[in-house]
């Protein structure tokens, strides 16, 4: 292998390492566990309340997964915006995992669900 080829290969490898490091440390990969849709895409408070009422059995099943879990209607948007979702609060990583496992096996609430660590 010629010296020019070795240098070119070294530059490519260093560039790839640098790009990977920049992506990880620069925020290209989100470290947030859970996000909700933008406020303008969320249902109204009345729609979220109706979804929780209609799916009370699912909320009860979620709350039964752990003592630190609660289910309610959350309003994550700035005041004055009539936007809401189902908010599930939890205390531990194991509760978070159990909630996620249950939600993928069920039909859901029909509105976005937002998991929030207490």
Steps between C-alpha positions, in 0.01 A plus 500: 500500500646835399556785742234712326244221540586461869461874558168509313372202699609665824318820410179310421516307829565815703215682324261214577603495867466877520156497341382228737628687803343824384166326448501345846628801690336760280150369556427337167377198694235592753555375854143585600302188576160639412364792304153614408381634165511875441224686685312587182465126429360406842127450560291738707463456875143376447620235253772381740251488791258295285779262395600439862138442603440260209820305576491501880575124509829558317590780743425269793717225349787746453472627859504140625852455357663689787443712810665803340279503191206734444292574191319825427446773246805720458532844345864537392444809283522867600202648683217611278532208260216250527725199432538187707606135501503199728787543745643198678740575784738239636791481745738232376654365182328166563161675518579687176585173328185326632281788378658488155457123481131526590429785259644314200271205573182709535302728270584813701286800585445642152697813595874546564646355821789683666717322758648726768748397768414635847 
